[in-house]
Amino acid sequence: MTDPALSSVADEGLGTPSPCRKEDQPAEVHRQVRWLIGYNIVMVLLGFSFLGLLWYHAETVQDAAPMWLRATLPPLLTAMVGGLLGNVLYNIRVMYVHYVKRCDYDTRWVGKYLSGPWEAAVLALVVYALLRGGVVTLSGVSLVSEGSSGTAIQDTAMLAALGLGALIGFSIRDVIGWLQRLSETLFGERQEPPGPAR
């Protein structure tokens, strides 16, 4: 029996899926999707390599950072890598839906597939900074620490940052909407510029 939570992601409201044949889409689409699969594999390898180096050399990274940033830099960079990896997962999901399930893959979105992981990494930086700085909280939990510096706490902070970044990357559209609403709350509603005088 299929889990209902998973079936909604797999089916994407398509009803009974019909198999997509190779002939249903132009050759340019097949080339682009193969290239994007390779790009996503490289992004995953780069992300995990950087994550491994960062976690293995966390003390070196902290020592190289300015004093005010030492405790925050490794989790901050971890959140950015998490954002990159989470967006790669999102890209794979979207390509699967549009290339395999619906047969309506549009080559005009290639720029979004290429820039998405980098956008998600920067977005994870911004959201982590807002949370860590205490500007916002998630469900009443803030990432502002009480000054503890134990190894277990640092490990937990790194894993939490990775998970938060991955969620940000995977749900990038929702996070951008949340930031828009936050901006309107903090700075007031956006006013439409007046039209030309008549």
Secondary structure as GFF3:
##gff-version 3
##sequence-region A 1 198
A	DSSP	alpha_helix	4	11	.	.	.	ID=ss1
A	DSSP	three_ten_helix	22	24	.	.	.	ID=ss2
A	DSSP	alpha_helix	27	56	.	.	.	ID=ss3
A	DSSP	alpha_helix	58	64	.	.	.	ID=ss4
A	DSSP	three_ten_helix	67	69	.	.	.	ID=ss5
A	DSSP	alpha_helix	73	95	.	.	.	ID=ss6
A	DSSP	pi_helix	96	101	.	.	.	ID=ss7
A	DSSP	three_ten_helix	107	109	.	.	.	ID=ss8
A	DSSP	alpha_helix	110	132	.	.	.	ID=ss9
A	DSSP	alpha_helix	151	170	.	.	.	ID=ss10
A	DSSP	alpha_helix	172	187	.	.	.	ID=ss11
###
